[in-house]
Amino acid sequence: MKRTFSTVFLFISVVAVGAGLLFFPGAAVQGARKGLSFCGQILIPSIFPFMVLASFLVKSGLAKKIGRHIGAITRFLFYLPGCTGATILVGLIGGYPAGARGIKALVEQGEISPRQGERMLNFSVGAGPAFVITAVGANLLGNSAAGVVLFVSQVAAAVGIGVISGLIARRKGESADPPSSSRRQTTDKIDIATALVDSAADSTAGMLNMSAFVILFSALLAILEQSGAGGVFSQALLALGIPSSAAQSILPILLEVTGGCSSAAQAGASPVLISFALGWAGACVHFQISASLNGVHFSRGNFTLMRLLHGLLAAVISWGFFALAPEVAAEVFASSSSSLQAGFASSPAGCCVLLALCAAFLLSLTFHKNAGRFSHMDFYRQACYNLKKRKSAVNRKQY
């Protein structure tokens, strides 16, 4: 019975979308163009570098090395192996799909079990600061401080869900250790070039999948608005007593996060609703995550429930910020709002990737050709030796 209902619903949906494309081709084209513009101007520049970084951290072995130092923190907070720490951080600041790509790499490399990857997915998928602070806060709301409050609320909600997931896993008796196959692996020399090429190729395929969903949902949303279906939905919500500003925004929020935040801001809705939209992320992002995790088993129903919980929790936290001390948040970040827009928020991806590549280079120095460890004292002795040789050459020329 359930399968029959799903088949009928899918058939009706396909027929409805096909009819919309036939009767409203202009709206579909404009929506697709809007999606392409969003992908080229916001999505790819702000998220793609973080996707490469998330995959590179795992494929190069850096996640495992970093995990040796922060394993106690990840185990205490989230009841997860230390190798997940770098991926969790990238997931919180790198945009929605970056964390998913890192989780997939961890599972495929055997660093974590599929169950541990599913728990990470509950809280390691979030909006990045470039999108929340700049696109939503500064551009849509005209207030960078509001964007900072929204971003902090998203991170706090994610950490809270991660801690709760860890407590539940402890109670169920699940393991916080890596799979036994991962613990038996020997430590090999890191091939930085191969890891970087593989990460870029893997992230490019994921980026194409995500861009396709953004274009598709932008066209679908444009058809719904042009056909009047969005207006009917809004009128139904108004009849239920929902405020007009929220009623006009809920359908875009449910479908696509960028269009939802834009609609909410244009309608004058509360920033709390925008906070929920960022946490929920929209069906478009849900499909993007599913595409990014192709080949990795996870419960889509549980993921959808966690996104709903994330949105509600983020809305409550942001409501507390805005209601209790809005002037404090404005004063704290007012002095840095202009520099944030000009220096940091405009290109955080480039800064993070540059720092990550520098760190990767420094860590690669710990591997010597003869398997010996390259120490700072060796570097100092070599530098002194080179300096002495240069001084001797100068003295010989003088005499």
N, C-alpha and C positions, 0 to 999 in steps of 0.2 A: 504494500500500500504506500509506504513511504517512498519507494523508488518510483512508483507510478506518478505520485504527486510531484516529485522532483522533475521527472521527464516532461510532464504537462506544463509546469511552471517555466522550464527552460524553453520549451517550444513557443509558449506565449511571449516570452521575453524576446526571443529571436525575431518573431513575426512583428512585434511592436517596434523593435529597433530598425528592422528592414523597412517598415512603413514610414518611419520617421526619416530615414535616408532618402526615400522616394519622394515624399511630400515636402520635405524641408531640406533640400540639398544645399541651399545657400547657407543656412544656419550651421549645417554640419561642416561645411568648408571653413567658415569663419571660426568655428570652435576648434577645428584641427589646426588652423593657423595659429590660434592663440596658444594651443598646447605646444606647438613647435617653438613658438617664441619663448615660452616659459622654459622649455628644455634647453634651448640654446643660451638664454640669458641668465638663468638662475640654477636650474637643476644640475646640468653637466658641470659648469665651473665650480659650484660649491660642494658637490657630492662626489664626483668622480675621483678627485685626488684622495679623499678619505677612503673610498672603496679600495683603491690600489694599496693604500697604507695598511688597511685592516688585513687584506690578504697577504701582503708582504711580511707583516709581523709574524704570521703563522708559518708561511712557506719558507722563510729564511731561518727559522728557529729562534728568532729573537723573543717571541712570546714565551717560549719555554725558559729562556735565560732570565727574562724579567720576572717570570713567575717564581723563580727560586728566591727572590728577594721580597716579593709581596704575597707569597702563598699564604702566610698567616692571616693577612688582611682579608683576602678573598674567602678563605675558609671561615673566618669569624663572621664576616658580614653576610655572605651569600651561600656559604657551605659549598664552594666550588673549588676546583684545583687552581693553583697559582697561575697556570698558563692562560687562564681566562681573563686575567686582570687587564692586560693591554687591550683586548678586544672589547671588554665592557666599557673602558674609557673611550675608545673610538666610537662605540655605539652611542654613547651619551652625547658626544660633541660633534660627530661626523655626519649627521643626517640619518634619515630612516633606514636606507638599505645598507649603510656601511657596516653596522653591527651584524646584520644578517649574513653578509659575505664573510665576515670574520668567523662567525659561528659555523658556517658551512665548511670553511677551511679547517677549523679545529676538529670537526667531526670526521672529515675525509682523511685528515692526517692521523687520526686515531688518538689525538691528545685528550679528547673528552668523549664520553658515551653519548649516544643519541638522546637519552633521557636528560643528561646534564645540558646538552645543547637546547633542548626544549625549554628547560627552566631558564636558561640565559635569554631565550627569545622573549620571555615574559617582561623583561625590563631593559634589555640592551638594544632597543629600537626606539629612537627618539629624534625629535627635530633638532637640527644643529643651530648654533648661535648665529651663524650668518643669516639663516632664514628667519629665525625668531626675532632677533634684536634689530636687524637691518630691514628686512623685507616687511615683517609684520609690525614691529615697534616703530621704527623711524619712518617708513614709507606709508604704511596703512593707517597707523594710529597717530603719527606725527609726534611720537614721544619715545625716545630711546630708552628712558627709564622704565616705561611700561613694558618694553620688549625685554629688558633685563629681568624684571619681575616674572614675566611669563616664562622665560627660559629657566630661571631658578626653580620655579614651580614644577616645570617638566622634569628637571633633574631630581628634585626632592621626591616627586611621586614615583619615579623609576627606582630610586634607591629604596624607598619604602616597600615597593612591591618585591624588589629583590631580597630584602631582609625577610619579609613574610614568606616568600617562596623557600628560602633557606630553612626557616624554622619548621615549615611543613615537611620539608625533605628530611630533616633531622628526626622529626616525630615518626615518620614512616620508616625510618631505618635505612634510608638510601646512603650511598657512599659519596664522599667528597673527594675521593682520590681519582687520579687518572686511570684509564683502563690498564689492565695488567700488560697488554701488548705494548702500550706506550712506555711503561716503566722499564721494559726489557730492551728497548731500543738503545743502540749505542750512539754516542755523540759524534757526529761527522762534521767535517769542515763545512762551513756555510758558503754556498755558492751564491754570492750577492747578485751577480748578473742574471743567472738563471731564475732565481726567485723573483727578481724585479720584472723580467720579461713575462714569466708565467702569471704574475699578479696583474700586470697591465692587460694581458690578453683575457684573463678570466673576468676582470672588472669591466672590460669593454663589452663583452657579451652580456653581462648583467645590466650595463647601462642602456644597451639597445632594448632589452626587454622592458625596463622601466619607462623609457621614453615612449615606447609603443603604447603602454597602458595610459600614460599621461595624455597622449594625443587622442586615444580612443575615448577616455572619460571626458575630456574637454569637448569633443564633438557631441557626445551623448548629452552632456549638460546643456549645451547650446540648443539641441533639438528639444529637450524638455521645456526650456524657457520659451522657445519660439512657438511650440505647439500649444502652450497654455497649461500643460500638465503641472508645471511648477506652481503656477498661480492657483490651480485647484487645490494642490497640496497645502499651500500657504493658507488658503481660506478655511480648509478643514482644521488646521492648527489654531487659527483665530477663533473658530467656533468652540474650541476646547478651552479657551481662556488664555492662550499663550500670547504674550506681547507681540505686536506687529513686527518690531525689529528682529526678534528671534524667529518668528514664523517665516519670514522671508529668507532666512539664512540656513535653516535646519536642513533642507534638502541638499543644497550645495555642500554643507558640512559633512553630511552622511556620505556623499559621493567622492569629493575631492578636496583635500585640505587647503590648497592655495585658493581655489575659487570660493571655498567656504569662508575662509578668513577675510577675503576681499569683500564678499557679500555682507558679512557681519559688520565690517568696518564701515562700508557705505551706508548700511541701514541704521547705523548708530547703536548697534547692539553693545551690551556690556562686554568689557575685556574678559570677564569670567567665561563667557560663552566662547570666545576665541581661544581661551586656555583649554577648554574642553575639546575644541576642534583640533588643536595641536596634539593633544594626548590621544584622541580617537584616531586621527590621521586620515580617515576616509577610506572608502572601499578601494579606491585607486591604489593607495599605498599598500593595502592588504594584499592586493593582487601582485604588486611589485615585490613584496617580501616573499610571497609564494613562488614567484618566478626566480628570485635570487636563491631560494633554497631548493631548487629543482634537484631531485635525487636524495634529499634528506627528509626522513619521515618526521612529521610533527602534526599535532592536532590543530586543525584550522579553527575548530569550534572553540578550543581553549584559548588560542591566540586572539580570536575576536573578542572573547570575554575579557581577556587581560587588557586589550586596547580600550574597551569600554570602562573598565575599572581605572585604568591610567588616566583617561579623560576626566572622569568624575573626581578622582583624587587630586589631579592637577587643578581643576576648577575650584575645589574647596581651599587648597593652599593659596592660590592666587587671590581668591576672595578675602582670605585672612590678611594678605599683604596689602591689598587695596583698601580694605575697610579699616584696619587698625592703624597703619602708619604710611599712608601714601606720600605724605610730605617728607618723611624720613628717606624713603627710597629715592625720591626726586632729588633731595639734597645730596645724598651720597654719590649719585651718579651724574649729577648735573655738570660737575667740573670736567668729567671725562667724556661727556656725550659727543662733543665735536671731534675729539681725537679718536674716539671709538669708530665713528663713521668713516673718518678719513684714513686711519691707519690700520686698525685691527679688523673691524667688522667687514670692511670692503674686500679683504683677501685673506681670511684666516686659513684657508686651505693651503695657499702657497707657503705661509709661514710654518704651518705644522709639518708639511711635507719636507721643507728644507731642513727643519730641526730633526725630523725623523731620519733623513738620509745622512745628516752629519753624525747622528748617534749610531746609525748602522755602520758607518765608516770607522768610527772609533772602536765599536765593539768588534769589528772585523780584525783589528790590530791584535786582538788577544789570541789569534790563531797563527802560529809560526809554521814555516814550511816543514820543519823537522818535528812538529807536534809539540814543540816547547812553547812556554808562555812568554809572550813579549811583555816585559815589565816597564814601568816608568823609569826605573834606574838604568835599564839598558838604553832607553831613549836618551837619557841625560848623558851617559858615558859617550854614546856615539856623537852627540852634539858637541861635547867638549873636544873629542878627538878631531872632528872636522874643523873646529875653530882653531885648534893648534896647528893643523896642517896649513890652513890659510895664512896664519901669522908667519909660519916658517917660509912659505913661498914669498910673502911680501918682503921678509928680511933678506932672502937670497937675491931678490931683484934690486934691493937697495945697495947691496955690496957688490 
